[in-house]
Amino acid sequence: MYNLTFRLSHYDSEAGRLVLAADTLDFDNAEKHLMAFCQLIDAKVTEKQTDADLLSWLIDFEGVAFMLRAEHYSASVWLEKLSAEGDEELAFMNNWLSKQLG
């Protein structure tokens, strides 16, 4: 079983991006990390794409579409807003995850 722990790396409200470090992330378990993150925040996956070094998932969180990405080279997972919507949700998630991930 993989240790799918995350820690907040940084939150950029201007860019609409929330980045988490996932030290145990590698090419073989990246999908498990994204699924664990979706379960943690109770988001629904609507589309998946896998490239050579990047996983990109379109997800729905609280009725807002976000792009969730994982890159094993940087051992990071990040959430990006796709439109003008999502500022409040990202700010909420940043605060909530800081408490959940300690």
C-alpha positions as CSV (number, residue, x, y, z in Angstrom):
1,M,0.0,0.0,0.0
2,Y,1.3,3.4,-0.9
3,N,1.5,6.3,1.6
4,L,-0.6,8.9,-0.2
5,T,0.2,11.9,2.0
6,F,0.0,15.4,0.9
7,R,1.2,18.7,2.3
8,L,0.3,22.2,1.1
9,S,3.1,23.7,-1.0
10,H,1.6,27.1,-2.0
11,Y,-1.5,28.9,-2.9
12,D,-1.5,31.5,-5.7
13,S,-4.9,33.3,-5.6
14,E,-3.9,35.5,-8.6
15,A,-3.1,32.6,-10.8
16,G,-5.9,30.5,-9.4
17,R,-3.7,27.6,-8.4
18,L,-3.3,25.5,-5.3
19,V,-0.2,23.3,-5.2
20,L,0.4,20.3,-2.9
21,A,3.6,18.3,-2.5
22,A,3.3,14.6,-2.7
23,D,6.7,13.2,-1.9
24,T,5.7,9.6,-2.5
25,L,4.2,10.4,-6.0
26,D,5.8,8.6,-8.9
27,F,4.8,7.6,-12.4
28,D,3.2,4.3,-11.3
29,N,1.1,5.7,-8.5
30,A,0.1,9.1,-9.8
31,E,-3.4,8.1,-10.5
32,K,-3.8,6.8,-7.0
33,H,-2.7,10.1,-5.6
34,L,-5.2,12.0,-7.8
35,M,-8.0,9.7,-6.8
36,A,-7.1,10.0,-3.1
37,F,-7.1,13.8,-3.4
38,C,-10.5,13.8,-5.2
39,Q,-11.9,11.6,-2.4
40,L,-10.4,13.9,0.2
41,I,-12.1,17.0,-1.2
42,D,-15.2,15.1,-2.4
43,A,-14.8,16.1,-6.0
44,K,-16.2,14.2,-9.1
45,V,-13.9,13.3,-11.9
46,T,-15.4,14.1,-15.3
47,E,-12.5,13.5,-17.7
48,K,-9.0,12.0,-17.5
49,Q,-5.9,12.5,-19.7
50,T,-2.5,10.9,-19.3
51,D,0.6,12.2,-21.0
52,A,4.2,11.0,-20.7
53,D,4.9,12.8,-17.4
54,L,1.6,14.6,-16.6
55,L,-1.8,13.5,-15.5
56,S,-4.6,16.0,-16.1
57,W,-8.1,15.4,-14.8
58,L,-11.1,17.7,-15.2
59,I,-13.0,17.6,-11.9
60,D,-16.1,19.1,-10.5
61,F,-15.9,20.6,-7.0
62,E,-19.0,22.3,-5.6
63,G,-20.3,22.8,-9.1
64,V,-17.2,24.5,-10.4
65,A,-14.8,22.9,-13.0
66,F,-11.1,22.6,-12.1
67,M,-8.1,21.0,-13.7
68,L,-6.3,18.7,-11.3
69,R,-2.8,17.8,-12.4
70,A,0.0,15.5,-11.1
71,E,3.6,15.5,-12.2
72,H,5.9,12.8,-10.9
73,Y,9.1,14.8,-11.7
74,S,8.2,17.5,-9.3
75,A,6.3,15.2,-6.9
76,S,3.4,17.7,-7.0
77,V,-0.3,17.8,-7.4
78,W,-2.0,21.0,-8.2
79,L,-5.5,22.4,-8.8
80,E,-6.2,25.1,-11.3
81,K,-9.3,27.1,-11.9
82,L,-10.5,27.1,-15.5
83,S,-12.6,30.3,-15.6
84,A,-13.4,33.4,-13.6
85,E,-15.3,31.0,-11.2
86,G,-13.5,29.2,-8.5
87,D,-11.8,31.9,-6.4
88,E,-14.0,31.3,-3.3
89,E,-13.7,27.5,-3.7
90,L,-9.8,27.6,-3.9
91,A,-9.6,29.9,-0.9
92,F,-11.9,27.6,1.0
93,M,-9.9,24.6,0.0
94,N,-6.6,26.2,1.0
95,N,-7.9,27.0,4.5
96,W,-9.6,23.6,4.9
97,L,-6.6,21.6,3.6
98,S,-4.2,23.5,5.9
99,K,-6.3,22.2,8.8
100,Q,-6.8,18.7,7.4
101,L,-3.2,18.1,6.4
102,G,-1.8,19.8,9.5
